[in-house]
Amino acid sequence: MPTSNQRLKLLYLMKILLEKTDFENPMSINEIIAELGKYSISAERKSIYTDFEILKQYGLDIEVSGRSKTTGYYIARRQFELSDLKLLIEAVQTANFISEDKGEELISKLSTLTSAEQAKALVEMLKSESDES
């Protein structure tokens, strides 16, 4: 009988893929299994492939990069592209009616709409642009 954490496996798998992967940062099956282990969820390779198919049916755009031992999986398309997020963050930064604290809160929330690595790069890019002006 599956434990309550095992029942959450698909949700955690989706969370891991959304938060930790993108075109430049794919994850191998072993890395994904290790990440699931952090949530006390055990998984086998075959079950992950089946879960990918279910998540694809749900609408997640999971792509494969590489071949054989270097194969990685990542989210290819998201609701907001990086350029969309940059535009929204710039709008928040320049809006006079938004307080600095509220602006930082909104930027933090917008950053969760992409992978952690892309969010870091986006924030650094926007900081460097604001330093230049």
C-alpha positions as CSV (number, residue, x, y, z in Angstrom):
1,M,0.0,0.0,0.0
2,P,1.5,3.4,-1.0
3,T,2.3,5.8,1.8
4,S,0.8,9.3,1.7
5,N,4.1,10.6,0.3
6,Q,4.0,8.1,-2.5
7,R,0.6,9.3,-3.4
8,L,2.1,12.8,-3.8
9,K,4.8,11.5,-6.2
10,L,3.4,13.1,-9.4
11,L,2.9,16.4,-7.7
12,Y,6.5,16.5,-6.3
13,L,7.8,15.3,-9.7
14,M,6.1,18.2,-11.4
15,K,7.4,20.6,-8.7
16,I,10.9,19.4,-9.2
17,L,10.7,19.7,-13.0
18,L,9.2,23.2,-12.8
19,E,11.6,24.5,-10.2
20,K,14.8,22.9,-11.2
21,T,14.9,22.3,-14.9
22,D,15.0,24.3,-18.1
23,F,16.7,23.9,-21.5
24,E,20.1,24.7,-20.0
25,N,19.6,22.7,-16.8
26,P,18.1,19.3,-17.5
27,M,18.1,16.6,-14.8
28,S,19.0,13.0,-15.2
29,I,16.6,10.2,-14.0
30,N,19.1,9.5,-11.1
31,E,19.0,13.2,-10.1
32,I,15.2,13.2,-10.2
33,I,15.0,10.1,-8.1
34,A,17.4,11.7,-5.6
35,E,15.3,14.8,-5.5
36,L,12.1,12.7,-4.9
37,G,14.0,11.0,-2.1
38,K,14.3,14.4,-0.3
39,Y,10.5,14.2,0.0
40,S,10.7,10.6,1.3
41,I,9.4,9.3,-2.0
42,S,11.0,6.2,-3.5
43,A,10.9,5.8,-7.3
44,E,12.2,3.5,-9.9
45,R,13.4,4.5,-13.4
46,K,10.4,2.8,-15.1
47,S,7.9,4.5,-12.9
48,I,9.4,7.9,-13.6
49,Y,9.0,7.4,-17.4
50,T,5.3,6.4,-16.8
51,D,4.9,9.5,-14.6
52,F,6.4,11.7,-17.4
53,E,3.8,10.4,-19.8
54,I,1.0,11.2,-17.3
55,L,2.4,14.7,-16.8
56,K,2.6,15.2,-20.6
57,Q,-1.0,14.2,-20.9
58,Y,-1.8,16.8,-18.2
59,G,-0.1,19.4,-20.4
60,L,3.5,19.7,-19.1
61,D,6.0,20.1,-21.9
62,I,8.7,17.7,-20.8
63,E,11.6,17.3,-23.3
64,V,14.7,15.1,-23.5
65,S,18.2,16.3,-24.1
66,G,21.3,14.3,-24.8
67,R,21.7,10.6,-25.4
68,S,22.2,7.4,-23.2
69,K,24.2,8.2,-20.1
70,T,23.9,12.0,-20.4
71,T,20.2,12.0,-21.0
72,G,18.4,14.8,-19.2
73,Y,14.8,15.9,-18.8
74,Y,13.5,19.5,-18.6
75,I,10.4,21.7,-18.9
76,A,10.6,23.1,-22.5
77,R,7.7,25.5,-22.6
78,R,6.2,27.4,-19.7
79,Q,3.2,29.7,-19.3
80,F,5.5,32.7,-19.2
81,E,8.6,32.9,-21.4
82,L,11.7,34.5,-19.9
83,S,11.2,37.7,-22.0
84,D,7.6,37.9,-20.6
85,L,8.9,37.7,-17.0
86,K,11.6,40.3,-17.7
87,L,8.9,42.7,-19.1
88,L,6.7,42.2,-16.1
89,I,9.5,42.7,-13.6
90,E,10.6,45.8,-15.4
91,A,7.1,47.1,-15.2
92,V,6.9,46.4,-11.5
93,Q,10.3,48.2,-10.9
94,T,9.2,51.3,-12.8
95,A,5.7,51.6,-11.4
96,N,5.7,54.6,-9.1
97,F,2.5,53.5,-7.3
98,I,4.1,50.2,-6.1
99,S,6.1,50.5,-2.8
100,E,9.7,49.0,-2.8
101,D,8.6,46.2,-0.4
102,K,5.6,45.3,-2.5
103,G,7.7,45.5,-5.7
104,E,10.3,43.1,-4.2
105,E,7.5,40.7,-3.1
106,L,5.9,40.8,-6.6
107,I,9.3,40.2,-8.3
108,S,9.9,37.3,-6.0
109,K,6.6,35.8,-7.0
110,L,7.2,36.3,-10.7
111,S,10.6,34.6,-10.3
112,T,8.9,31.4,-9.2
113,L,7.3,31.1,-12.7
114,T,10.6,29.9,-14.1
115,S,13.4,27.6,-13.0
116,A,15.5,28.6,-10.1
117,E,18.6,29.0,-12.4
118,Q,16.7,31.2,-14.9
119,A,15.2,33.2,-12.1
120,K,18.7,34.0,-10.7
121,A,20.0,34.9,-14.1
122,L,16.9,37.2,-14.7
123,V,17.4,39.0,-11.4
124,E,21.1,39.5,-12.0
125,M,20.5,40.7,-15.5
126,L,17.9,43.3,-14.3
127,K,20.3,44.4,-11.5
128,S,23.1,45.0,-13.9
129,E,20.8,46.9,-16.3
130,S,19.6,49.1,-13.4
131,D,23.3,49.7,-12.3
132,E,24.2,50.8,-15.8
133,S,21.4,53.5,-15.8
